Amino acid sequence: MALAGGHALGGSVKIPFLFDIETHVRFLIALPAFIAAELLVHNRIRPVVQQFVARHIITTEQVPEFHAAINAATRVRNSAVVEVALIVVVYTAGLWTWRNGVALDQASWYATPDGTSLNLTSAGYWLAFVSVPLFQFILLRWYLRLLIWFWLLWRISRLELNLTPTHPDRAGGLGFLGDSVQAYAPLLFAQGVLLSGVIASRILYDGQALMSFKAEIALFVAVFVVFLLAPLTAFTGQITRAKRKGLREYGQLSSRYVQGFHEKWVQGGAPPREELLGSGDIQSLADLGNSVAVIHKMRPVPFGMNAVGILVAATVAPLLPLTLTIFSAEEVLLKVIQILL
């Protein structure tokens, strides 16, 4: 359509089709990433849900409520009514958002600005009423699925969970939830691609500088990382209670054990021929100390900085090519070598 209209390579428009970076990254990189991520997330998240039962975090009494929460989330996710509602949204609010917040106010292959309106070309009508709604539908469906996942986590966090304060993951046994958010890294990568395309268009066709977007980039990264990690704080209350309970119970156990150890070995209660070195008592005392140390190191959230770093890297990675608008390829390569070496 752009070829037929004479807008594919140039002509009378400022932004021809083949040079519209924002459109290409949106439909050739971001959209396939959203579609491919669906299978990846499904394969990673389903086993995560099963871990609650496999690790005996959900007690036998709570299993019916646990499965009821899963069934409710599945019904909403598979609801045809919800998907029809999304279609209505993309053809109303979605089109308005695209026109006022995404479409460039420059003569392009898809439209020519005319005051407060856009005069769409034939290719522009296809973009506005087929391509953009399709993309927005898949994007909004992902947001909806994320909200459903967060809702499921919140319902599970309301159950009485069987957390182990001495678990080596320092989250009472819920550390697998922190690992699960890494499955959503492709989604953040796709979101970063979208932002990168928008900024690239503004740099190339509006004459703006990359550094003028530094606040928007920082806010963008922070919002999406927090968006994925914040729902896991629903378990903070139970982790904190498990930590307090563990410190209390292991504190009492430690007191009893240390008193017995003191009476046996320090006050002379041990048999004369029994050696302290290699004794099960000293090893048990060390193991008990390690267990108490693990409890003290428990995190209030079921994720660590590793998960944060992965999500930040996935979001920022698509923005790195924009540095070529400031530095040459040789300068960027030199800086990377200096960092690595």
C-alpha beads as a LAMMPS data file, in Angstrom:
LAMMPS data file: protein, C-alpha beads

341 atoms
340 bonds

1 atom types
1 bond types

-500.0 500.0 xlo xhi
-500.0 500.0 ylo yhi
-500.0 500.0 zlo zhi

Masses

1 110.0

Atoms # bond

1 1 1 0.000 0.000 0.000
2 1 1 2.862 2.356 0.800
3 1 1 4.480 1.509 -2.546
4 1 1 1.231 2.141 -4.393
5 1 1 0.850 5.484 -2.635
6 1 1 4.426 6.497 -3.372
7 1 1 5.372 6.679 0.310
8 1 1 7.612 3.630 0.677
9 1 1 10.975 5.241 -0.121
10 1 1 10.382 8.936 0.214
11 1 1 8.390 11.166 -2.072
12 1 1 6.550 14.047 -0.494
13 1 1 6.587 12.722 3.073
14 1 1 9.231 13.230 5.739
15 1 1 8.943 9.690 7.117
16 1 1 8.721 7.033 4.373
17 1 1 7.675 3.500 5.247
18 1 1 11.091 1.850 4.933
19 1 1 12.651 4.413 7.288
20 1 1 9.966 4.300 9.989
21 1 1 12.056 2.667 12.722
22 1 1 9.294 2.845 15.322
23 1 1 6.875 0.847 13.171
24 1 1 9.453 -1.778 12.245
25 1 1 10.633 -2.473 15.800
26 1 1 7.033 -2.536 17.026
27 1 1 5.834 -5.178 14.562
28 1 1 9.027 -7.051 13.650
29 1 1 10.677 -7.297 17.079
30 1 1 8.296 -6.414 19.921
31 1 1 5.219 -8.221 18.602
32 1 1 7.039 -11.534 17.919
33 1 1 8.634 -11.257 21.388
34 1 1 5.213 -10.911 23.019
35 1 1 3.911 -13.919 21.095
36 1 1 6.975 -16.098 21.795
37 1 1 6.926 -15.174 25.485
38 1 1 3.491 -16.744 25.895
39 1 1 4.839 -20.289 25.590
40 1 1 7.905 -19.486 27.678
41 1 1 5.919 -17.986 30.532
42 1 1 3.381 -20.820 30.475
43 1 1 6.148 -23.435 30.692
44 1 1 7.869 -21.597 33.551
45 1 1 4.928 -20.455 35.651
46 1 1 2.894 -23.670 35.711
47 1 1 5.621 -25.621 37.578
48 1 1 5.999 -22.667 39.944
49 1 1 2.375 -22.997 41.031
50 1 1 2.880 -26.735 41.570
51 1 1 5.816 -26.007 43.895
52 1 1 3.458 -24.727 46.594
53 1 1 2.089 -28.247 47.024
54 1 1 5.259 -30.165 46.149
55 1 1 7.192 -28.301 48.869
56 1 1 4.343 -28.738 51.386
57 1 1 4.007 -24.967 51.717
58 1 1 0.258 -25.452 51.256
59 1 1 -1.022 -27.617 54.072
60 1 1 -3.510 -30.440 53.464
61 1 1 -6.328 -28.369 54.956
62 1 1 -5.614 -25.467 52.592
63 1 1 -5.375 -27.503 49.365
64 1 1 -9.087 -27.075 48.406
65 1 1 -8.833 -23.273 48.739
66 1 1 -5.557 -23.316 46.816
67 1 1 -7.123 -25.164 43.881
68 1 1 -10.196 -22.907 44.030
69 1 1 -7.935 -19.873 43.581
70 1 1 -6.207 -21.509 40.601
71 1 1 -9.531 -22.425 38.967
72 1 1 -10.867 -18.881 39.416
73 1 1 -7.757 -17.382 37.816
74 1 1 -7.956 -19.856 34.920
75 1 1 -11.609 -18.995 34.248
76 1 1 -10.843 -15.290 34.005
77 1 1 -7.815 -15.901 31.799
78 1 1 -9.831 -18.028 29.357
79 1 1 -12.959 -15.857 29.415
80 1 1 -14.282 -14.948 25.945
81 1 1 -16.185 -12.011 27.476
82 1 1 -12.931 -10.512 28.731
83 1 1 -11.301 -10.796 25.305
84 1 1 -14.287 -9.158 23.614
85 1 1 -13.998 -6.336 26.139
86 1 1 -10.336 -5.935 25.203
87 1 1 -11.284 -5.640 21.522
88 1 1 -13.739 -2.874 22.385
89 1 1 -11.047 -1.077 24.376
90 1 1 -8.455 -1.180 21.576
91 1 1 -10.940 0.187 19.004
92 1 1 -11.953 3.049 21.291
93 1 1 -9.398 4.140 23.883
94 1 1 -6.610 2.348 22.017
95 1 1 -7.106 4.278 18.776
96 1 1 -7.390 7.553 20.676
97 1 1 -4.141 6.808 22.534
98 1 1 -2.329 5.923 19.326
99 1 1 -3.483 9.125 17.629
100 1 1 -2.631 11.449 20.523
101 1 1 0.367 9.754 22.071
102 1 1 2.115 7.582 19.482
103 1 1 1.511 8.883 15.960
104 1 1 4.098 11.451 14.883
105 1 1 2.971 14.960 13.982
106 1 1 4.960 14.752 10.763
107 1 1 3.972 13.917 7.194
108 1 1 4.525 10.175 6.982
109 1 1 3.665 7.129 4.921
110 1 1 0.528 6.555 6.998
111 1 1 -0.870 10.048 7.573
112 1 1 -0.543 13.757 6.973
113 1 1 -1.320 16.077 9.922
114 1 1 -4.058 18.614 9.277
115 1 1 -4.514 20.772 12.314
116 1 1 -5.867 18.533 15.068
117 1 1 -6.654 15.614 12.759
118 1 1 -4.741 13.066 10.688
119 1 1 -5.459 12.434 7.037
120 1 1 -4.757 8.718 6.749
121 1 1 -3.392 7.151 3.587
122 1 1 -4.615 3.724 2.433
123 1 1 -1.657 2.158 4.247
124 1 1 -2.497 4.362 7.227
125 1 1 -6.034 2.967 7.424
126 1 1 -4.598 -0.556 7.540
127 1 1 -2.145 0.511 10.237
128 1 1 -4.782 2.296 12.330
129 1 1 -7.594 -0.249 12.101
130 1 1 -5.773 -3.579 11.705
131 1 1 -2.123 -3.534 12.724
132 1 1 -2.282 -1.213 15.739
133 1 1 -5.436 -2.793 17.249
134 1 1 -3.910 -6.262 16.837
135 1 1 -0.745 -5.159 18.602
136 1 1 -2.654 -3.382 21.367
137 1 1 -4.897 -6.411 21.883
138 1 1 -1.917 -8.711 22.462
139 1 1 -0.252 -6.121 24.686
140 1 1 -3.365 -5.565 26.811
141 1 1 -3.945 -9.314 27.051
142 1 1 -0.463 -9.637 28.518
143 1 1 -1.170 -6.918 31.057
144 1 1 -4.385 -8.695 31.968
145 1 1 -2.589 -12.006 32.415
146 1 1 -0.029 -10.339 34.632
147 1 1 -2.826 -8.908 36.787
148 1 1 -4.446 -12.356 36.991
149 1 1 -1.122 -13.851 38.082
150 1 1 -0.743 -11.147 40.724
151 1 1 -4.301 -11.764 41.913
152 1 1 -3.556 -15.485 42.232
153 1 1 -0.417 -14.762 44.252
154 1 1 -2.388 -12.446 46.524
155 1 1 -5.022 -15.121 47.158
156 1 1 -2.336 -17.699 47.918
157 1 1 -0.641 -15.276 50.303
158 1 1 -3.906 -15.090 52.279
159 1 1 -3.699 -18.815 53.048
160 1 1 -1.914 -20.123 56.131
161 1 1 1.391 -21.150 54.588
162 1 1 3.823 -23.652 56.070
163 1 1 7.085 -21.701 55.852
164 1 1 10.420 -23.015 57.131
165 1 1 12.551 -20.242 58.666
166 1 1 15.796 -22.232 58.257
167 1 1 15.298 -22.802 54.525
168 1 1 18.545 -21.927 52.689
169 1 1 16.733 -19.667 50.176
170 1 1 16.320 -17.162 53.046
171 1 1 12.662 -16.728 52.160
172 1 1 11.098 -19.523 54.197
173 1 1 10.961 -21.786 51.136
174 1 1 9.358 -19.196 48.807
175 1 1 12.560 -18.346 46.963
176 1 1 11.259 -20.087 43.854
177 1 1 8.844 -17.173 43.395
178 1 1 11.774 -14.807 42.958
179 1 1 13.231 -17.089 40.309
180 1 1 9.873 -17.232 38.510
181 1 1 9.848 -13.507 37.650
182 1 1 12.799 -14.112 35.330
183 1 1 10.322 -15.815 32.984
184 1 1 8.875 -12.365 32.321
185 1 1 12.206 -10.942 31.112
186 1 1 11.141 -11.282 27.417
187 1 1 8.121 -9.090 28.168
188 1 1 10.325 -6.382 29.615
189 1 1 12.644 -6.750 26.637
190 1 1 9.681 -6.190 24.289
191 1 1 8.623 -3.147 26.332
192 1 1 12.162 -1.784 26.076
193 1 1 12.036 -2.318 22.303
194 1 1 8.867 -0.224 22.113
195 1 1 10.421 2.628 24.071
196 1 1 13.605 2.403 22.010
197 1 1 11.602 2.726 18.783
198 1 1 9.674 5.740 20.061
199 1 1 12.844 7.532 21.207
200 1 1 14.671 6.699 17.952
201 1 1 11.848 8.302 15.935
202 1 1 11.921 11.425 18.087
203 1 1 15.705 11.677 17.679
204 1 1 15.721 11.153 13.908
205 1 1 12.644 13.137 12.907
206 1 1 12.066 15.668 15.715
207 1 1 15.723 16.520 16.327
208 1 1 15.614 15.647 20.022
209 1 1 18.674 14.375 21.917
210 1 1 18.913 11.012 23.681
211 1 1 19.856 12.602 27.002
212 1 1 16.608 14.561 27.012
213 1 1 14.862 11.222 27.596
214 1 1 16.992 10.080 30.543
215 1 1 14.273 10.797 33.105
216 1 1 11.660 8.955 31.040
217 1 1 14.003 5.974 30.588
218 1 1 14.790 5.757 34.306
219 1 1 11.108 6.024 35.213
220 1 1 10.175 3.459 32.568
221 1 1 12.676 0.895 33.870
222 1 1 11.742 1.492 37.505
223 1 1 7.990 1.255 36.897
224 1 1 8.122 -2.030 34.999
225 1 1 10.578 -3.708 37.378
226 1 1 8.521 -2.637 40.388
227 1 1 5.343 -3.690 38.568
228 1 1 6.632 -7.268 38.324
229 1 1 8.235 -7.518 41.754
230 1 1 5.770 -5.590 43.923
231 1 1 3.093 -8.361 43.946
232 1 1 5.588 -10.707 45.616
233 1 1 5.563 -8.431 48.660
234 1 1 2.134 -9.924 49.418
235 1 1 4.114 -12.700 51.137
236 1 1 6.125 -10.278 53.286
237 1 1 3.771 -10.604 56.260
238 1 1 3.993 -14.394 56.376
239 1 1 7.776 -14.393 55.842
240 1 1 8.209 -11.860 58.654
241 1 1 6.013 -13.876 61.008
242 1 1 7.913 -17.054 60.131
243 1 1 11.190 -15.253 60.903
244 1 1 9.953 -14.009 64.278
245 1 1 8.594 -17.443 65.174
246 1 1 11.800 -19.147 64.057
247 1 1 13.984 -16.793 66.096
248 1 1 11.810 -17.379 69.152
249 1 1 11.708 -21.170 68.826
250 1 1 15.347 -21.600 67.869
251 1 1 16.308 -19.123 70.574
252 1 1 14.631 -21.336 73.170
253 1 1 16.250 -24.442 71.655
254 1 1 19.630 -22.735 71.636
255 1 1 19.296 -21.760 75.278
256 1 1 18.487 -25.324 76.314
257 1 1 21.280 -26.785 74.209
258 1 1 23.939 -24.266 75.242
259 1 1 23.058 -24.714 78.916
260 1 1 23.379 -28.469 78.567
261 1 1 26.648 -28.092 76.653
262 1 1 28.013 -25.776 79.337
263 1 1 27.036 -28.106 82.152
264 1 1 28.563 -31.123 80.394
265 1 1 31.834 -29.729 79.086
266 1 1 32.600 -26.575 81.095
267 1 1 31.346 -27.499 84.544
268 1 1 32.876 -30.984 84.288
269 1 1 29.807 -33.137 83.832
270 1 1 31.280 -35.102 80.901
271 1 1 32.886 -38.540 81.511
272 1 1 36.677 -38.171 82.065
273 1 1 37.656 -40.199 79.003
274 1 1 35.268 -38.498 76.545
275 1 1 37.066 -36.180 74.125
276 1 1 35.591 -32.797 73.116
277 1 1 37.304 -32.766 69.705
278 1 1 35.126 -34.599 67.175
279 1 1 32.226 -34.854 69.600
280 1 1 28.694 -34.826 68.239
281 1 1 27.917 -32.134 70.803
282 1 1 30.296 -29.560 69.317
283 1 1 29.136 -30.353 65.768
284 1 1 25.483 -30.032 66.774
285 1 1 26.259 -26.713 68.446
286 1 1 27.843 -25.449 65.209
287 1 1 24.879 -26.666 63.133
288 1 1 22.479 -24.951 65.505
289 1 1 24.447 -21.722 65.191
290 1 1 24.282 -21.948 61.395
291 1 1 20.515 -22.478 61.522
292 1 1 20.025 -19.400 63.699
293 1 1 22.263 -17.389 61.339
294 1 1 20.086 -18.423 58.359
295 1 1 16.985 -17.189 60.185
296 1 1 18.628 -13.835 60.938
297 1 1 19.430 -13.452 57.212
298 1 1 15.870 -14.076 56.026
299 1 1 14.660 -11.489 53.499
300 1 1 11.238 -9.866 53.905
301 1 1 10.553 -10.586 50.211
302 1 1 10.932 -13.832 48.207
303 1 1 13.426 -12.369 45.728
304 1 1 16.961 -11.033 45.764
305 1 1 19.023 -8.511 43.860
306 1 1 19.775 -11.131 41.217
307 1 1 16.142 -11.079 40.069
308 1 1 16.144 -7.270 40.070
309 1 1 19.318 -7.182 37.989
310 1 1 17.961 -9.597 35.373
311 1 1 14.752 -7.590 34.926
312 1 1 16.613 -4.285 34.698
313 1 1 19.051 -5.725 32.142
314 1 1 16.220 -7.131 30.013
315 1 1 14.483 -3.741 29.966
316 1 1 17.581 -1.654 29.289
317 1 1 19.192 -3.908 26.639
318 1 1 17.034 -2.667 23.705
319 1 1 17.894 0.926 24.591
320 1 1 21.656 0.458 24.277
321 1 1 21.745 0.871 20.453
322 1 1 20.457 4.413 20.977
323 1 1 23.865 5.341 22.387
324 1 1 25.072 5.290 18.771
325 1 1 23.262 8.610 18.377
326 1 1 25.780 10.060 20.856
327 1 1 28.910 7.978 20.308
328 1 1 30.286 6.320 17.208
329 1 1 30.360 2.554 16.949
330 1 1 34.136 2.632 17.481
331 1 1 33.779 4.671 20.689
332 1 1 31.107 2.338 22.048
333 1 1 33.236 -0.725 21.240
334 1 1 36.269 0.865 22.911
335 1 1 34.285 1.659 26.064
336 1 1 32.946 -1.922 26.221
337 1 1 36.489 -3.296 25.887
338 1 1 37.706 -0.944 28.629
339 1 1 34.929 -2.131 30.950
340 1 1 35.592 -5.809 30.233
341 1 1 39.382 -5.579 30.464

Bonds

1 1 1 2
2 1 2 3
3 1 3 4
4 1 4 5
5 1 5 6
6 1 6 7
7 1 7 8
8 1 8 9
9 1 9 10
10 1 10 11
11 1 11 12
12 1 12 13
13 1 13 14
14 1 14 15
15 1 15 16
16 1 16 17
17 1 17 18
18 1 18 19
19 1 19 20
20 1 20 21
21 1 21 22
22 1 22 23
23 1 23 24
24 1 24 25
25 1 25 26
26 1 26 27
27 1 27 28
28 1 28 29
29 1 29 30
30 1 30 31
31 1 31 32
32 1 32 33
33 1 33 34
34 1 34 35
35 1 35 36
36 1 36 37
37 1 37 38
38 1 38 39
39 1 39 40
40 1 40 41
41 1 41 42
42 1 42 43
43 1 43 44
44 1 44 45
45 1 45 46
46 1 46 47
47 1 47 48
48 1 48 49
49 1 49 50
50 1 50 51
51 1 51 52
52 1 52 53
53 1 53 54
54 1 54 55
55 1 55 56
56 1 56 57
57 1 57 58
58 1 58 59
59 1 59 60
60 1 60 61
61 1 61 62
62 1 62 63
63 1 63 64
64 1 64 65
65 1 65 66
66 1 66 67
67 1 67 68
68 1 68 69
69 1 69 70
70 1 70 71
71 1 71 72
72 1 72 73
73 1 73 74
74 1 74 75
75 1 75 76
76 1 76 77
77 1 77 78
78 1 78 79
79 1 79 80
80 1 80 81
81 1 81 82
82 1 82 83
83 1 83 84
84 1 84 85
85 1 85 86
86 1 86 87
87 1 87 88
88 1 88 89
89 1 89 90
90 1 90 91
91 1 91 92
92 1 92 93
93 1 93 94
94 1 94 95
95 1 95 96
96 1 96 97
97 1 97 98
98 1 98 99
99 1 99 100
100 1 100 101
101 1 101 102
102 1 102 103
103 1 103 104
104 1 104 105
105 1 105 106
106 1 106 107
107 1 107 108
108 1 108 109
109 1 109 110
110 1 110 111
111 1 111 112
112 1 112 113
113 1 113 114
114 1 114 115
115 1 115 116
116 1 116 117
117 1 117 118
118 1 118 119
119 1 119 120
120 1 120 121
121 1 121 122
122 1 122 123
123 1 123 124
124 1 124 125
125 1 125 126
126 1 126 127
127 1 127 128
128 1 128 129
129 1 129 130
130 1 130 131
131 1 131 132
132 1 132 133
133 1 133 134
134 1 134 135
135 1 135 136
136 1 136 137
137 1 137 138
138 1 138 139
139 1 139 140
140 1 140 141
141 1 141 142
142 1 142 143
143 1 143 144
144 1 144 145
145 1 145 146
146 1 146 147
147 1 147 148
148 1 148 149
149 1 149 150
150 1 150 151
151 1 151 152
152 1 152 153
153 1 153 154
154 1 154 155
155 1 155 156
156 1 156 157
157 1 157 158
158 1 158 159
159 1 159 160
160 1 160 161
161 1 161 162
162 1 162 163
163 1 163 164
164 1 164 165
165 1 165 166
166 1 166 167
167 1 167 168
168 1 168 169
169 1 169 170
170 1 170 171
171 1 171 172
172 1 172 173
173 1 173 174
174 1 174 175
175 1 175 176
176 1 176 177
177 1 177 178
178 1 178 179
179 1 179 180
180 1 180 181
181 1 181 182
182 1 182 183
183 1 183 184
184 1 184 185
185 1 185 186
186 1 186 187
187 1 187 188
188 1 188 189
189 1 189 190
190 1 190 191
191 1 191 192
192 1 192 193
193 1 193 194
194 1 194 195
195 1 195 196
196 1 196 197
197 1 197 198
198 1 198 199
199 1 199 200
200 1 200 201
201 1 201 202
202 1 202 203
203 1 203 204
204 1 204 205
205 1 205 206
206 1 206 207
207 1 207 208
208 1 208 209
209 1 209 210
210 1 210 211
211 1 211 212
212 1 212 213
213 1 213 214
214 1 214 215
215 1 215 216
216 1 216 217
217 1 217 218
218 1 218 219
219 1 219 220
220 1 220 221
221 1 221 222
222 1 222 223
223 1 223 224
224 1 224 225
225 1 225 226
226 1 226 227
227 1 227 228
228 1 228 229
229 1 229 230
230 1 230 231
231 1 231 232
232 1 232 233
233 1 233 234
234 1 234 235
235 1 235 236
236 1 236 237
237 1 237 238
238 1 238 239
239 1 239 240
240 1 240 241
241 1 241 242
242 1 242 243
243 1 243 244
244 1 244 245
245 1 245 246
246 1 246 247
247 1 247 248
248 1 248 249
249 1 249 250
250 1 250 251
251 1 251 252
252 1 252 253
253 1 253 254
254 1 254 255
255 1 255 256
256 1 256 257
257 1 257 258
258 1 258 259
259 1 259 260
260 1 260 261
261 1 261 262
262 1 262 263
263 1 263 264
264 1 264 265
265 1 265 266
266 1 266 267
267 1 267 268
268 1 268 269
269 1 269 270
270 1 270 271
271 1 271 272
272 1 272 273
273 1 273 274
274 1 274 275
275 1 275 276
276 1 276 277
277 1 277 278
278 1 278 279
279 1 279 280
280 1 280 281
281 1 281 282
282 1 282 283
283 1 283 284
284 1 284 285
285 1 285 286
286 1 286 287
287 1 287 288
288 1 288 289
289 1 289 290
290 1 290 291
291 1 291 292
292 1 292 293
293 1 293 294
294 1 294 295
295 1 295 296
296 1 296 297
297 1 297 298
298 1 298 299
299 1 299 300
300 1 300 301
301 1 301 302
302 1 302 303
303 1 303 304
304 1 304 305
305 1 305 306
306 1 306 307
307 1 307 308
308 1 308 309
309 1 309 310
310 1 310 311
311 1 311 312
312 1 312 313
313 1 313 314
314 1 314 315
315 1 315 316
316 1 316 317
317 1 317 318
318 1 318 319
319 1 319 320
320 1 320 321
321 1 321 322
322 1 322 323
323 1 323 324
324 1 324 325
325 1 325 326
326 1 326 327
327 1 327 328
328 1 328 329
329 1 329 330
330 1 330 331
331 1 331 332
332 1 332 333
333 1 333 334
334 1 334 335
335 1 335 336
336 1 336 337
337 1 337 338
338 1 338 339
339 1 339 340
340 1 340 341
